[in-house]
Amino acid sequence: MKNKSVYFLTQTSIIAALYAVLTILQATLFPESTSAAIKFRASEALTVLALFTPAAVPGLTLGCVLANLSSFAVLGPLDMIFGSVASLLAAVTMYLLRNARLFSLPVFACLMPALFNGLIVGFEIAFFFTDGGFTLTGFLFSGGFVAIGELAVLFVLGLPLSVFLEKSKLSKKLFIKR
């Protein structure tokens, strides 16, 4: 039991570090690509790890907090809160939907980051960062752009990563079930 707890904590820490480092590295090399209206935060592909281990839930959430704490986070403390809540909800629902498949792919789970980030981060942008104040149109516009970026990352990088981890059986070697 103690080994499983240590392994879980180790997985959580590695996932958090990977997410934060990838986000910060991308923001350094390609400014605003991780926090623009249509962002392509490559580290979001790691959300598929929630399909394989519950350790990804706290790992992705903590990684998002760390990345948004960095000096590269355009939205600062607000994004640390709203973005991290969106990441937490997306990771939890991805883990719960891990066995729901469409054409043997975890498509439904991969929609969750777009859904939660679109709604929560879209609200954050429309409410806190719009000069004219919150409007439904502004919310739909902001949320739509955030969701498009999330969908792009999950379907271009995330799904292939999950297929690779499953077909190579690497997921069974890297992640133990708790």
C-alpha positions in Angstrom: 0.0 0.0 0.0 2.8 2.4 0.9 4.5 1.7 -2.5 1.3 2.6 -4.3 1.0 5.8 -2.4 4.6 6.8 -3.2 4.0 5.8 -6.9 0.8 7.8 -7.1 2.6 10.9 -5.6 5.5 10.4 -7.9 3.2 10.2 -11.0 1.3 13.3 -9.8 4.6 15.2 -9.4 6.0 14.2 -12.8 2.8 15.1 -14.6 2.6 18.4 -12.8 6.3 19.2 -13.7 5.9 18.1 -17.3 2.8 20.3 -17.8 4.4 23.3 -16.2 7.7 23.0 -17.9 6.2 22.4 -21.3 3.9 25.4 -20.9 6.6 27.7 -19.7 9.0 26.5 -22.4 6.4 27.1 -25.1 5.6 30.5 -23.7 9.3 31.4 -23.8 9.9 30.2 -27.3 6.5 31.3 -28.8 5.2 34.2 -26.7 1.4 34.4 -26.4 0.9 30.9 -28.0 -0.1 29.5 -24.6 -2.4 32.3 -23.5 -3.8 34.1 -26.6 -7.5 34.1 -27.5 -6.9 31.0 -29.6 -4.2 29.3 -27.7 -2.4 26.1 -28.7 -1.0 25.1 -25.3 0.8 21.9 -26.4 1.0 20.7 -22.7 -2.8 20.3 -22.8 -2.2 17.1 -24.8 -1.0 15.7 -21.4 -4.7 15.8 -20.3 -5.0 12.4 -22.0 -3.0 10.9 -19.1 -6.2 11.1 -17.1 -7.4 8.2 -19.2 -4.7 6.0 -17.7 -4.1 7.1 -14.1 -6.1 9.0 -11.5 -2.7 10.7 -10.5 -3.2 12.8 -13.6 -6.1 14.7 -12.0 -4.0 16.4 -9.2 -0.9 16.4 -11.5 -2.6 18.4 -14.3 -4.3 20.7 -11.9 -1.0 21.5 -10.0 0.8 21.8 -13.3 -1.7 24.3 -14.5 -1.3 26.3 -11.2 2.5 26.3 -11.6 2.3 27.3 -15.3 -0.1 30.1 -14.6 2.0 31.3 -11.7 4.9 31.9 -14.0 5.7 35.3 -15.3 4.5 34.2 -18.7 0.9 33.9 -17.7 -0.9 36.8 -19.3 -4.0 36.7 -17.2 -2.0 36.2 -13.9 -3.7 35.2 -10.6 -7.2 35.1 -12.2 -6.1 32.5 -14.7 -4.4 30.6 -11.9 -7.8 30.2 -10.3 -10.1 29.9 -13.2 -7.7 27.9 -15.5 -6.9 25.5 -12.7 -10.5 24.9 -11.8 -11.2 24.2 -15.5 -8.2 21.8 -15.6 -9.4 20.0 -12.5 -13.0 19.6 -13.8 -11.7 18.5 -17.2 -9.3 16.0 -15.7 -11.9 14.5 -13.4 -14.5 14.1 -16.2 -11.8 12.7 -18.5 -10.9 10.1 -15.9 -14.6 9.2 -15.4 -15.2 8.9 -19.2 -12.0 7.0 -19.9 -13.9 3.9 -21.0 -16.5 5.7 -23.2 -15.3 5.1 -26.8 -16.3 6.2 -30.2 -14.6 4.1 -32.9 -12.4 2.7 -30.1 -11.1 6.3 -29.4 -11.7 8.3 -26.2 -13.4 11.1 -28.1 -15.9 12.0 -25.4 -13.1 12.3 -22.8 -11.1 14.5 -25.2 -14.0 16.9 -25.5 -13.9 17.7 -21.8 -11.0 20.2 -21.8 -12.6 22.2 -24.6 -15.9 22.2 -22.7 -14.6 23.3 -19.3 -11.9 25.7 -20.6 -14.4 27.1 -23.1 -17.0 27.8 -20.4 -14.8 28.8 -17.5 -11.8 30.6 -19.2 -14.3 32.0 -21.7 -16.3 33.5 -18.8 -13.0 34.7 -17.2 -12.0 36.6 -20.3 -15.4 38.0 -21.1 -16.0 39.1 -17.5 -12.6 40.4 -16.4 -10.8 41.4 -19.6 -13.4 43.0 -21.8 -13.4 46.8 -22.0 -17.2 47.0 -22.6 -18.1 44.7 -19.7 -19.6 41.2 -19.8 -21.9 40.4 -22.7 -23.3 37.1 -23.9 -21.7 37.7 -27.3 -18.3 38.4 -25.8 -18.6 35.3 -23.7 -19.6 33.1 -26.6 -16.8 34.6 -28.7 -14.1 34.2 -26.0 -15.3 30.7 -25.0 -15.6 29.6 -28.6 -12.0 30.6 -29.3 -10.7 28.9 -26.2 -12.6 25.8 -27.0 -11.3 25.7 -30.6 -7.7 25.9 -29.3 -8.4 23.1 -26.9 -10.0 20.9 -29.5 -7.1 21.5 -31.8 -4.6 20.4 -29.2 -6.6 17.4 -28.1 -7.3 16.1 -31.5 -3.9 16.9 -33.1 -1.7 15.9 -30.2 -3.8 14.3 -27.4 -5.6 11.6 -29.3 -2.5 10.3 -31.1 -0.7 10.3 -27.8 -3.4 8.2 -26.1 -3.5 5.8 -29.1 0.3 5.5 -28.9 0.2 4.8 -25.1 -2.5 2.2 -25.5 -1.2 0.4 -28.6 2.4 0.3 -27.4 1.2 -1.0 -24.0 3.4 1.8 -22.5 0.4 3.0 -20.5 0.4 -0.3 -18.6 4.1 -0.1 -17.9 4.0 3.6 -16.8 0.7 3.8 -14.8 -0.5 1.5 -12.2 -4.1 1.5 -11.2 -4.9 2.7 -7.7 
